[in-house]
Amino acid sequence: MDEPASQADLLQELRRLRDHEEIRQMLYRYARGVDRSSATLIASAYAKDGTDKHGPFDGPGTVFAKQVAAGGMQLPDDVGNHHITNVLIQVNGDTAVAETYFLALHPHHDAGVVRMALMSGRYVDQLVREDGRWGVLRREVISDFSRNDVGGEPWAYVEPSADGFAGGRRGAADPSARHLGDLG
């Protein structure tokens, strides 16, 4: 017969679950910030001195956040999506490591034409809890698969229209800003 868990064991397990969920929420906030071109949301994922090795960029997370948000606003009507999938988190007190799989669709200019690129990869993060919140201390992005253009015509049924689906936008123009209000 199993012994009942002690209060200390339950509190320890609660802390572990809470840490994992706080880290997942930070990852989701980062993806939302990239997709909506919000430097504030992207930067909120980094620790005070957090850095990012993101392809050719290797520097402060706050600088990366501004560059990504500004780049996204160059294509305000062409919205991408970052999908966070498998997340492996290992917490050790106030530090942690995480490997997060992602699938990203990126609109971009290619010889004057807007194309939709596809990238599958992983964020490998060293994390730290500072002032009670988790942030990326060091991120390295690993590219596992990519395509320059996901072709094809838009599906007419789901194209945004006045009498159908709302259209996604960058920044505070996105319909979700009315509900979440976090795209400043």
C-alpha positions as CSV (number, residue, x, y, z in Angstrom):
1,M,0.0,0.0,0.0
2,D,1.4,3.4,-1.0
3,E,2.1,5.9,1.8
4,P,0.2,9.1,1.5
5,A,2.2,12.0,0.2
6,S,3.4,14.4,2.9
7,Q,2.6,18.1,2.7
8,A,6.2,18.9,1.9
9,D,6.1,16.4,-1.1
10,L,2.8,17.9,-2.3
11,L,4.2,21.4,-2.1
12,Q,7.4,20.3,-4.0
13,E,5.3,18.7,-6.7
14,L,3.1,21.8,-6.9
15,R,6.2,24.0,-7.3
16,R,7.5,21.7,-10.1
17,L,4.1,21.9,-12.0
18,R,3.9,25.6,-11.5
19,D,7.4,26.1,-12.8
20,H,6.7,24.0,-15.9
21,E,3.5,25.9,-16.6
22,E,5.1,29.3,-16.1
23,I,7.8,28.3,-18.6
24,R,5.3,27.1,-21.2
25,Q,3.3,30.3,-20.8
26,M,6.5,32.3,-21.4
27,L,7.1,30.3,-24.6
28,Y,3.6,30.9,-25.8
29,R,3.9,34.7,-25.0
30,Y,7.1,34.8,-27.2
31,A,5.4,33.1,-30.1
32,R,2.4,35.4,-29.8
33,G,4.7,38.4,-29.8
34,V,6.5,37.3,-32.9
35,D,3.2,36.6,-34.8
36,R,1.7,39.9,-33.8
37,S,4.9,42.0,-34.1
38,S,5.0,43.0,-30.5
39,A,8.5,43.9,-29.3
40,T,7.1,44.1,-25.7
41,L,5.7,40.5,-25.7
42,I,8.9,39.1,-27.4
43,A,11.2,40.9,-25.0
44,S,9.1,39.7,-22.0
45,A,10.3,36.1,-22.7
46,Y,14.0,37.0,-21.9
47,A,15.8,37.4,-18.6
48,K,17.3,40.8,-17.9
49,D,20.6,39.9,-19.6
50,G,19.0,37.2,-21.9
51,T,20.6,36.5,-25.3
52,D,19.5,34.8,-28.5
53,K,21.5,32.9,-31.1
54,H,18.9,33.0,-33.9
55,G,20.6,32.2,-37.2
56,P,22.9,35.1,-38.1
57,F,21.6,37.1,-35.1
58,D,23.6,36.6,-31.9
59,G,22.9,39.2,-29.2
60,P,20.6,40.6,-26.6
61,G,17.0,39.4,-26.6
62,T,15.7,42.9,-26.3
63,V,17.5,43.9,-29.5
64,F,16.2,40.8,-31.3
65,A,12.7,41.6,-30.1
66,K,12.8,45.1,-31.7
67,Q,14.2,43.7,-35.0
68,V,11.6,41.0,-35.3
69,A,8.7,43.3,-34.5
70,A,10.0,46.0,-36.9
71,G,10.5,43.3,-39.6
72,G,7.0,42.0,-39.2
73,M,5.5,45.4,-39.5
74,Q,7.0,45.6,-43.0
75,L,4.3,43.1,-44.0
76,P,1.3,44.2,-41.9
77,D,-1.3,42.3,-43.8
78,D,0.7,39.1,-44.2
79,V,0.6,37.3,-40.8
80,G,2.7,34.2,-39.9
81,N,2.2,31.6,-37.2
82,H,4.5,30.1,-34.6
83,H,3.3,26.8,-33.3
84,I,4.8,25.5,-30.1
85,T,4.7,21.7,-29.9
86,N,6.8,19.3,-27.8
87,V,8.3,20.9,-24.8
88,L,10.9,19.2,-22.6
89,I,11.7,21.1,-19.4
90,Q,14.2,20.3,-16.7
91,V,14.0,22.6,-13.6
92,N,16.8,22.8,-11.0
93,G,15.9,25.4,-8.5
94,D,15.9,28.8,-10.1
95,T,17.5,27.6,-13.3
96,A,16.1,25.3,-16.0
97,V,16.8,24.1,-19.5
98,A,14.1,23.5,-22.1
99,E,14.0,22.1,-25.6
100,T,10.9,23.4,-27.5
101,Y,9.9,22.2,-30.9
102,F,8.3,24.8,-33.2
103,L,6.7,25.0,-36.6
104,A,6.8,28.5,-38.0
105,L,5.2,30.0,-41.1
106,H,6.9,33.3,-42.1
107,P,5.7,35.7,-44.7
108,H,8.7,37.4,-46.4
109,H,9.7,39.4,-49.5
110,D,11.6,37.3,-52.1
111,A,12.5,39.3,-55.2
112,G,9.6,41.6,-54.7
113,V,7.1,38.8,-54.1
114,V,5.5,38.0,-50.7
115,R,6.1,34.3,-50.0
116,M,5.3,32.1,-47.0
117,A,8.3,30.2,-45.7
118,L,8.0,27.2,-43.5
119,M,10.5,26.3,-40.8
120,S,10.5,23.5,-38.3
121,G,13.1,23.5,-35.5
122,R,13.8,23.8,-31.8
123,Y,14.6,26.4,-29.3
124,V,17.2,25.2,-26.8
125,D,16.9,27.5,-23.8
126,Q,18.9,28.1,-20.7
127,L,16.3,29.7,-18.3
128,V,16.5,31.6,-15.1
129,R,13.9,32.7,-12.5
130,E,14.6,36.4,-11.7
131,D,12.3,38.4,-9.4
132,G,9.8,35.5,-9.4
133,R,9.5,35.1,-13.2
134,W,11.1,32.8,-15.7
135,G,13.0,34.1,-18.7
136,V,15.4,33.0,-21.4
137,L,19.0,33.6,-20.3
138,R,20.5,32.0,-23.5
139,R,18.6,30.7,-26.5
140,E,20.0,28.8,-29.5
141,V,17.7,28.1,-32.4
142,I,18.2,24.8,-34.3
143,S,16.8,24.5,-37.8
144,D,15.6,21.0,-38.6
145,F,13.6,21.6,-41.8
146,S,12.7,24.6,-44.0
147,R,11.0,25.6,-47.3
148,N,11.2,29.0,-48.9
149,D,7.6,29.0,-50.2
150,V,4.5,27.1,-49.2
151,G,2.6,27.6,-52.5
152,G,-0.9,27.4,-53.6
153,E,-3.9,29.6,-53.8
154,P,-5.7,30.8,-50.6
155,W,-8.7,28.7,-49.6
156,A,-11.7,30.9,-50.4
157,Y,-13.9,29.5,-47.6
158,V,-11.5,30.7,-44.9
159,E,-10.3,33.9,-46.5
160,P,-11.1,36.9,-44.2
161,S,-14.2,38.9,-45.3
162,A,-16.8,41.2,-43.8
163,D,-19.3,38.3,-43.6
164,G,-16.9,35.5,-42.6
165,F,-13.7,35.0,-40.7
166,A,-11.9,38.0,-39.1
167,G,-8.5,38.5,-40.6
168,G,-5.3,38.3,-38.6
169,R,-3.1,41.5,-38.4
170,R,0.1,42.6,-36.9
171,G,0.2,44.7,-33.8
172,A,-2.8,46.2,-32.1
173,A,-4.9,46.0,-35.3
174,D,-5.3,42.2,-34.7
175,P,-8.8,41.3,-33.5
176,S,-7.3,39.5,-30.4
177,A,-6.1,42.8,-29.0
178,R,-9.7,43.7,-28.2
179,H,-9.8,40.7,-25.8
180,L,-6.2,40.3,-24.5
181,G,-5.0,43.9,-24.8
182,D,-1.3,42.9,-24.6
183,L,0.0,44.1,-27.9
184,G,1.5,47.4,-26.9
